[in-house]
Amino acid sequence: MTASDVQKLFMTEAEELLTEMEDALLSLEADSENIKLINQLFRAMHTIKGAAGIFNYSAIVDFTHPIETSIDKVRKNELKIDCALIALLLKCKDHTWALVNAAVEDDEAALNALSIQSQLILAELGRHENIESCFPQTIAAEPITPERIEGHYLDTGHWLISLDFKADTLRNGLDPLSFIRYLHQLGLVLEVICLSHKLPSFEACDFESCFLRYRIIFAGNCTKEQIESVFEFAQDDCDIQILPSQKVSESFQALIEQLNPSENQRLGEILLAIGAITEKELVKSLNLQSDNADDSSTKKLGEVLIANQLVDKPVVEQALKKQTQAREQAQTIRVDSNRLGQLINLVGELVTASAAMKVMVDRYHFLDANDLVGCVEHLVQEIRENALQLRMVQIGETFSRFRRVVRDVSNELGKQIELTIQGGEGSVHNSVSFQ
């Protein structure tokens, strides 16, 4: 590919990403807490910034980087998304496209003029952040009972560490409390609850055995693998589970959304890449799966991970969905419209030649060739229909672009206008234009 071809590809990708960004922003007006749409905004800015950096388009990088940071604050619940911010981000989207065009055209005059506008928009974004910023609510300190452990940590950004020490732990020279002390080097141990419901009676108790069962609520800016490393020497003497809270699981889902896995990447590899599971957990789950390989009810890896509480079900579902998307995208290629038109013209010539051959066979009574001609005619017809389908697009994709126009007109007139599209699943030829 020439440099011009690569730049053209960059423009096409940028246009698609910005269109997705606009669609997401318009949808957020009705569903402002949709994390998938927010991640879509972040991915658009992040990808355009990265691609622009490769081409050394500094004007695009300098403009998109602060926007990416602001959207990341929305993802972290540090910034509210409302109508004012949506309107501002739509302006950012339009300006980004203007920068892309000027940068690809190497129009220095246009870039100089746009740089002033970039500063004004970013200043407006900065003022909005100062006014609208918000912070996560602190968790009220409440007494926690073993029955309420899950409820306490569920909606926080914390981890729940389950430690069930085995009977020979003390005999093997391990000190259970030392692991909890070491956790303080990674973060903050908020609560340690010692469960006693499985303690034997006093008369039956062996005081050289260990019956300690801890539930630890831990807050720290660290990965699951780092937490697991604290208990590396207790793997054989303790049943360990590191459970993410709902917010941590949501962050895993956001990371999966940003991934671009290959079509052959497996579920375990995806979860390992984002830190949802550790390598030891993956090996353990695969071993459990292989141990039951001869069983008719053998579970899939995702089911094994969920059953052993190593990963939440929504995270596994998101990873499987991403895996499916990667396989579907791997089957999709971008073809130049001129080449596609040439292919359809050749198919048309093939249809004509096939019809002429059939006339010739009928005229000279080549009876032995009738079946062959009929087969060729059928195949040509199939090729023709499939070739024509390549030029068809869903009409909904065309009309969905009007959502922005309707929104802008609605704001200008001060009236509530709603665009409803029916029959959007129908297809039209992609050369059709609507005036």
Buried (B, 14 or more C-beta within 10 A) or exposed (E): EEEEEEBEEBBEBBEEBBBBBBBBBBBBBEEBEBBEBBBBBBBBBBBBBEBBBEBEBEBBBBBBBBBBBBBBBBBEBBBBBBEEBBBBBBBBBBBBBBBBBBBBEEEEEBBEEBBEBBEEBBEEBEEBBEEEEEEEEEBEEEEBEEEEBEEBBBEBBBBBBBBBBBEEBBEEEBEBEEBBEEBEEBBEBBBBBEBEEEEEEEEEEEEEBBBBBBBBBBBBEBBBBBBBBBBEEBEEBBEBBBBBBBBBBBBBBBBBBEBEBEEEBBBBBBBBBBBBBBEBBBEBBEEBBEEEEEEEEEBEBBBBBBEEEBBBEEBBBBBBEBBEBBBEEEEEEEEEEEEBEEBBEEBEEBBEEBEEBBEEBEEEEEEEBEEEBEEBBEEBEEBBEEBEEEBEBEBBEBBBEEBBEEBEEBEEEEEEEEBEEEEEEEEBEBEEEEE
